[in-house]
Amino acid sequence: MGILFSYSLYSSILLSLLYLSYKWVLAGENQHAYNRTALWLICLVALLGLPLSRLAASIGADAPAAVMPEIEMGQIQIGLEADESAGFQPLWLTAVLWIYLSGVVLTAVQTLLIASRLWRIISAGETVREGRYKIILTDDRSIAPFSWWRYVVMSRSDWNESGRMILTHELQHLSLHHWIDLAVAQIISIFQWYNPSAWLMREEFKTVHEYQADKAVLESGIPARDYQMLLIKKAVGARFPSLANSLNHSKLKK
């Protein structure tokens, strides 16, 4: 458990520094595909930076074994390698490790509950084929349209009123595999539940996704005013923020 916590701390520091750099340099740019790539690079560097640095050190070092970085907590050091001879562990450090593990478990359970609810809605709805994707129609008017994996879910009333416009938006999410971004961001958030940057990264992904989908709708010939009115009407409703792209735009002004 100490190894996992130590790795989580190192990766969270990298993620936070890179996220702040992204917000300062790139977040305001109107290059959404590049922004999405930048967010992916941040995730990869944060997750793989330490293992790759260890590998590079072990290859290039003259010493028989590379020395791993350690986080000092008072008189206690938590490294990325298990130390069977460490002996006594202070009570406060044990408490910290258990608090971290409890947060991981609770966040993972919450994610599974959201996924379970999402799947129940998909399973209970009426299926309409749209090429290689499936449209799921539900009688629950409180659910904002959303997409996940190969499914687009919306209420029957939305389908009858603005089906083609909503479908154009959501199919762009599916064609660009946006659900993979959210899945990776959610996994990072589970193991870095204490790190605000991890949650903010997930929201950055969703923002970029919405801009990419908006662009596809407008380029399809749908009048911008009609689309703006749709976004305003769908600014409320049940969502699945951790796993699915929902037509519930939080950046209406932009």
MOZICOR-V587364 format. One record per residue. PSI is psi in degrees with one decimal (NA if undefined). NEAR is the number of other ideal C-beta (glycine too) atoms within 12 Angstrom. Layout:
((PSI/NEAR) (PSI/NEAR))
This chain:
((-37.4/21) (-35.8/29) (-44.5/22) (-42.6/21) (-42.5/32) (-47.0/32) (-39.2/31) (-41.4/36) (-46.4/31) (-46.9/33) (-32.2/36) (-35.2/32) (-46.0/25) (-45.3/34) (-43.7/40) (-44.9/27) (-44.2/20) (-36.0/31) (-44.3/37) (-38.2/20) (-40.4/20) (-45.8/33) (-34.8/23) (-38.4/12) (-43.9/16) (-23.5/25) (-31.5/29) (-2.6/15) (147.9/18) (45.9/15) (79.2/17) (-34.5/31) (-41.3/19) (-38.3/19) (-40.1/29) (-42.4/35) (-40.5/21) (-40.7/27) (-39.6/39) (-41.7/28) (-37.8/23) (-45.4/39) (-44.3/36) (-43.4/20) (-42.1/26) (-39.3/37) (-34.7/28) (-7.7/21) (-49.0/25) (-47.1/30) (-39.0/22) (-37.9/18) (-35.3/22) (-42.9/23) (-44.8/15) (-39.7/14) (-39.0/18) (-30.7/17) (-41.3/13) (-12.5/11) (148.6/15) (-23.7/9) (155.7/10) (-34.7/7) (142.3/12) (144.5/22) (125.7/16) (146.8/25) (155.7/23) (150.8/21) (123.0/24) (128.7/13) (89.5/20) (-121.3/12) (2.7/12) (140.3/24) (130.8/21) (113.3/33) (178.5/25) (3.2/26) (137.3/20) (139.3/14) (99.3/17) (-19.7/7) (10.7/7) (-32.9/18) (-129.4/8) (136.6/10) (124.7/21) (151.9/17) (-38.6/11) (-35.5/14) (-39.0/25) (-40.6/19) (-42.7/13) (-44.8/26) (-39.3/26) (-35.4/18) (-43.2/18) (-47.6/31) (-38.2/23) (-40.5/18) (-40.3/25) (-46.2/26) (-45.3/18) (-42.2/18) (-38.7/28) (-41.4/21) (-42.7/16) (-41.7/22) (-43.1/30) (-36.8/18) (-40.9/17) (-43.6/28) (-38.3/24) (-42.8/16) (-41.6/25) (-45.1/34) (-34.0/21) (-39.9/18) (-43.3/34) (-42.4/30) (-31.9/16) (-15.5/17) (168.7/27) (135.2/19) (130.5/18) (126.4/20) (137.7/14) (83.4/25) (-128.4/13) (3.1/13) (168.8/24) (133.6/26) (127.5/33) (118.7/38) (127.4/31) (154.1/32) (-4.9/18) (105.5/23) (-13.9/21) (-11.3/18) (122.3/33) (144.4/35) (140.3/49) (166.0/47) (149.0/42) (133.0/38) (-102.7/28) (23.5/23) (140.8/36) (122.9/45) (132.1/49) (161.3/47) (160.5/31) (-36.8/22) (-39.9/22) (-39.6/34) (-41.4/27) (-33.7/13) (-46.2/19) (34.6/28) (-47.0/25) (-38.5/24) (-45.8/35) (-41.8/40) (-40.5/36) (-42.4/31) (-51.2/44) (-33.0/47) (-27.2/34) (-38.9/31) (-45.2/41) (-41.8/33) (-29.1/24) (4.2/28) (43.7/23) (-25.7/39) (-26.8/33) (-42.0/22) (-47.0/35) (-35.9/43) (-45.2/26) (-44.5/28) (-36.1/41) (-38.6/35) (-42.6/26) (-41.3/38) (-31.9/36) (-46.1/32) (-12.8/32) (44.1/37) (-24.1/31) (-6.4/26) (109.5/29) (-32.6/17) (-32.1/32) (-43.1/37) (-38.2/26) (-33.1/26) (-41.2/43) (-40.9/38) (-33.0/27) (-41.9/36) (-47.2/44) (-37.9/38) (-46.6/32) (-41.2/38) (-44.7/44) (-39.5/37) (-38.7/34) (-41.6/34) (-39.5/41) (-43.6/33) (-41.2/23) (-38.8/28) (-47.7/32) (-35.3/23) (-15.0/15) (-7.1/20) (0.0/13) (130.5/25) (135.1/13) (-38.2/17) (-42.0/12) (-39.5/21) (-38.4/30) (-42.3/21) (-37.1/18) (-44.8/33) (-39.4/34) (-43.7/17) (-31.1/24) (20.0/35) (-1.6/19) (159.5/18) (162.6/25) (140.5/25) (170.2/29) (73.9/37) (-25.8/27) (-19.9/37) (-30.2/40) (151.6/41) (119.0/48) (143.0/40) (74.2/46) (80.5/32) (119.6/32) (-4.4/22) (47.6/20) (-40.5/20) (-45.3/9) (NA/16))
